[in-house]
Amino acid sequence: MGLLSLFVFSPIVGLVLISLLSNNSSPKIVQRYALIGGFIPLIVSWIVYFIYQRNNRLAENFSWFSYETDSRTLVIDYELELNGFRLALLLLTTLIVTLSILASVKDIKKNPKLFYQWLFILELGMLGVFASDNMFLFFFFFELTLIPMFFLIGKWGHVEREETAYKYLIYNGLGSAVLLIAIVAVFIQAGNANFEAVKDYMSTMDDQAYQIGVIVAFLVAFGVKLPIVPLHSWMVNVHVYAPPAVVMIHAGVLLKIGAYGLLQFGAGMFPETFPLLAVTLAVLGLINLLYGAFLALIQDDLRKVFAYASVSHMGIILLGIAGMNTAGYQGAIFQTISHGLISALLFYLVGVLINRTSTTNLEKLGGLWTTAPVLSGFFLAAALAGLGLPGMSGFVSEFMAFLGVFENLPVFGAIGIIGIILTAVYFLRAILNISFGKRKGKALDKMTDLRNLELLPAGVLLAFIILIGVYPDSLGQLLQITLETFVAGMGG
């Protein structure tokens, strides 16, 4: 077993540690072992990062199985390989999972052992998704993420947790069915499931209608995951009713599988045909951006504001991809990473708020600044990052995405600016209302500020947000080869 396989399956160490504990172990003991298990993939991810930086390539390939037909052999291998984009997502995954374990320490009191067992299985699936270089292996890990999330939502969520869990499973299950059909259709034609082999085959294929049909199927499958309006309602429920520590992972990582899938299965495998869908992607991006922004503007619950903000920000990813150029792709990838960090920070802070006050109603949280100035400051910093303040990661990603779309589709870019303006309005409305609004009710009577251990996840996430905003090349250099591959495939 190579280094990449050890990395992908490293969450099993945490799973085993938790499983060996007695069912009567106290929540504190379980959480300590969970933290140890969470740090192992995080440490290994940085080892992988430094090795990749030195070699610019990490890959594994083992014969898995093959199928003989009358005319040819169909091959499916166990294949893992990294590029800059995949590595960035893997680093994001291990970071957010570790911080979500820290965030769950005060929230998860009911059967914490089972909670962390599912969490480590979920992490294994996410790492496998981003490391896979084979469509069927990707699908295996993609499916592996569904069941843990179902239980994490349904057992540890809030008021409508069971309904939300089933809605999550139905929507994502249907998306998986479409994805499998598309993968099988490509495999039968190409005779291979390797990403690069499929790309090479498609570059020699003259049937453009077939390729467009497959791309549309991938768009639907990953459109559920992203999500693209109108396939988004399940996601809003998850953001509102799942435990905040789980939402950190969902908003920070799982939604990014949709963005990654569109780029890897679209631009990555169909570089010559994919640009034909530029206008379609731009229209869908505008709908997401504006629809999400308008709905975020009228919500009276902080979790719903952030949920619709995620819908809106996924529109920026779609607009960046629709640019079909280096700037657009770079903006889409930057937005994928940036939104992962920002949304994880926002929902971490929401978790702290719920733990203190048991509410996220905007009307009940006015005057937070007077009792918890540090928490209010982090809320304001996260909101400023989300609205694209210069010096933070949100500005870099939005600037590059709109630069790309203005180059090829300027009308869509001009309309999209309305969404950027609305983003500033809904973020500032919500955060200023809870920080400086008139205090109503008794929700904040026993409010305390962030404590030492609680400062760690918020500080780490904000530090990465500022690092990317101030020094974009910290991420850009890692992505350079990936971007060149995408654009070269289009002949750009």
Secondary structure, DSSP 8 states (H G I E B T S, - for coil): --HHHHHHTTHHHHHHHHHTS-TT--HHHHHHHHHHHHHHHHHHHHHHHHHHHHHS--EEEEEEEEEE-SS-EEEEEEEEE--HHHHHHHHHHHHHHHHHHHHTTTT--SSHHHHHHHHHHHHHHHHHHHHB-BHHHHHHHHHHTHHHHHHHHHHH--TTHHHHHHHHHHHHHHHHHHHHHHHHHHHHHHSB-BHHHHHHHHHT---HHHHHHHHHHHHHHHHHHTT-TTS-HHHHHHHHHS-HHHHHHIIIIIHHHHHHHHIIIIITT-TTTGGGGHHHHHHHHHHHHHHHHHHHHT-SBHHHHHHHHHHHHHHHHHHHHHT-SHHHHHHHHHHHHHHHHHHHHHHHHHHHHHHHHS--BGGG-TTHHHH-HHHHHHHHHHHHHHTT-TTSHHHHHHHHHHHHHHHH-HHHHHHHHHHHHHHHHHHHHHHHHHHHS---SSTTTT-----HHHHHHHHHHHHHHHHHHH-THHHHHHHHHHHHHHHHHTT-
